[in-house]
Amino acid sequence: DRVRFVEAVTADGHGSTVVLPLDAQRVQDAVAQTGARLVIVDPLVSVLDGSLDSHKDHSIRQALDPINRLASSSGAAIIGLVHLNKGQGTDILDRVLGSRAFTAAARAVVALVDDPDDDTGTRRLVVQGKANLGPMGRDALVISVTTAIVETAEGDAEVGVVDVIGTRPIDLD
């Protein structure tokens, strides 16, 4: 009951997903009306205006600037989820799909990656790739991700369960 989805309305009156930067004001209004303290965009590239090139810095900054202003003016945290490319590069900021502007425009970048020392297939590392507003962490958070079935009003649902195992020093490369 504390989760809201923001929809846009097309010219013909049909509901649609939000498109950035075109619907930035609609998102800002929703944050103001609900008092939201957290906005999650998943995945971020799915809400970008189709006329923007997700591989060009200028296009990405054009789409993300209104969201950055929203975070500053409302105090809400904005999380944009993006996926890593299949490359084996050593810089986590270069591994984000699309333009480097996705990580350049962000105040912080946190990555969830497979634990290379895990033989169970359930452990992940949460690593800090960028921190404009504070010191860079040197440790990775080690977590285990499993599934569980929970009852909902719509029936049983399979959900992810995250258990924190601990931390360990890591060389981000």
C-alpha positions in Angstrom: 0.0 0.0 0.0 3.1 2.3 0.1 4.1 1.6 -3.5 2.8 3.7 -6.4 3.3 3.5 -10.1 3.4 6.7 -12.1 1.7 6.5 -15.5 1.6 9.0 -18.3 -1.5 9.6 -20.5 -1.2 9.6 -24.2 -2.9 12.2 -26.4 -5.8 9.8 -27.0 -6.3 9.4 -23.3 -4.7 5.9 -22.9 -2.4 5.0 -20.0 1.2 4.7 -20.9 4.6 4.3 -19.2 6.4 7.5 -18.3 8.8 8.9 -20.9 11.7 11.0 -19.8 12.3 13.9 -20.2 8.8 14.5 -21.5 6.9 13.3 -18.4 9.4 14.7 -15.8 6.7 17.1 -14.4 4.3 14.2 -14.0 6.9 12.3 -11.9 7.7 15.5 -9.9 3.9 16.0 -9.2 3.6 12.4 -8.1 6.5 12.7 -5.7 5.1 16.0 -4.3 1.5 14.5 -3.9 2.6 11.3 -2.2 5.6 12.6 -0.2 7.7 9.9 -1.7 11.2 9.6 -0.4 12.3 6.9 -2.9 11.8 6.7 -6.7 12.9 3.6 -8.5 13.1 3.5 -12.3 13.5 -0.1 -13.5 15.0 -0.3 -16.0 16.1 3.2 -16.6 16.5 2.9 -20.4 12.9 1.7 -20.7 11.6 5.2 -19.9 13.9 7.2 -22.1 12.3 9.1 -25.0 12.8 6.9 -28.1 14.2 9.9 -30.0 17.2 10.0 -27.7 20.3 8.0 -28.4 21.2 6.0 -25.3 24.8 5.8 -26.5 25.3 9.6 -26.6 26.2 11.6 -23.5 24.1 14.6 -24.5 20.9 12.6 -25.0 21.3 10.8 -21.7 22.0 14.0 -19.8 19.0 15.6 -21.4 16.8 12.8 -20.1 18.4 12.6 -16.6 18.8 16.3 -15.8 15.1 16.7 -14.8 15.4 13.6 -12.5 18.5 15.1 -10.9 16.7 18.3 -10.3 13.8 16.4 -8.8 16.1 14.6 -6.4 17.6 18.0 -5.3 14.3 19.8 -4.9 12.3 17.0 -3.3 14.9 15.3 -1.2 13.8 12.0 -2.6 16.4 9.4 -3.5 16.3 8.4 -7.1 17.5 4.9 -8.1 17.8 4.1 -11.8 18.5 0.5 -12.5 20.7 -0.4 -15.5 22.3 -3.5 -16.7 26.0 -4.3 -17.3 27.1 -5.2 -20.8 28.6 -8.6 -21.5 32.1 -7.1 -21.9 34.9 -8.1 -19.5 36.3 -4.6 -19.0 37.9 -3.7 -15.7 36.1 -0.4 -15.1 32.6 -1.0 -13.7 31.5 2.4 -14.9 32.3 1.4 -18.5 30.4 -1.8 -18.2 27.0 -0.1 -18.0 24.9 -0.6 -21.1 24.7 2.6 -23.3 26.5 5.8 -22.7 29.0 6.5 -20.0 26.6 9.5 -19.2 24.4 7.0 -17.2 27.2 6.8 -14.6 28.6 10.3 -15.1 25.3 11.9 -14.3 24.8 9.8 -11.2 25.9 11.0 -7.7 26.7 7.4 -6.8 27.0 4.1 -8.6 26.5 0.8 -6.8 26.9 -2.5 -8.7 25.6 -6.0 -7.9 27.9 -8.6 -9.4 28.4 -12.3 -9.1 30.8 -13.3 -6.4 33.8 -14.9 -8.2 34.6 -17.0 -5.1 31.2 -18.5 -4.9 30.6 -22.1 -5.9 26.9 -22.1 -5.0 25.6 -19.6 -7.5 23.7 -17.7 -4.9 26.3 -15.1 -3.6 26.6 -11.6 -5.0 28.8 -8.7 -4.2 27.4 -5.2 -3.7 30.3 -2.8 -4.7 30.5 0.9 -4.8 31.7 2.2 -8.2 31.3 5.9 -7.6 30.6 8.2 -4.7 30.4 12.0 -5.3 29.0 12.8 -1.9 31.2 10.7 0.3 34.3 8.5 0.5 34.6 5.4 -1.7 34.1 2.2 0.2 36.8 -0.4 0.1 34.8 -3.4 1.1 32.1 -5.3 -0.8 28.9 -6.3 0.9 28.6 -10.1 0.5 25.0 -11.2 0.1 23.1 -14.4 -0.7 20.1 -14.3 -3.0 17.6 -17.1 -2.8 13.8 -17.4 -3.5 10.8 -17.8 -1.3 7.0 -18.1 -1.8 4.9 -15.5 -0.1 1.1 -15.2 0.0 -0.4 -12.1 -1.5 -4.0 -11.0 -2.2 -3.5 -12.2 -5.8 -2.1 -15.6 -4.7 1.3 -17.0 -4.1 4.3 -15.1 -5.4 7.9 -16.1 -5.8 10.1 -13.3 -4.4 13.8 -12.8 -3.9 15.3 -13.1 -0.4 18.5 -11.3 0.4 20.6 -12.4 3.3 23.7 -10.3 4.3 26.7 -12.6 4.8 29.2 -9.9 5.7 31.8 -7.7 4.0 35.2 -8.3 2.6 37.9 -6.1 1.1 37.8 -6.0 -2.7 39.7 -4.6 -5.6 36.9 -3.2 -7.7 38.8 -4.0 -10.9 
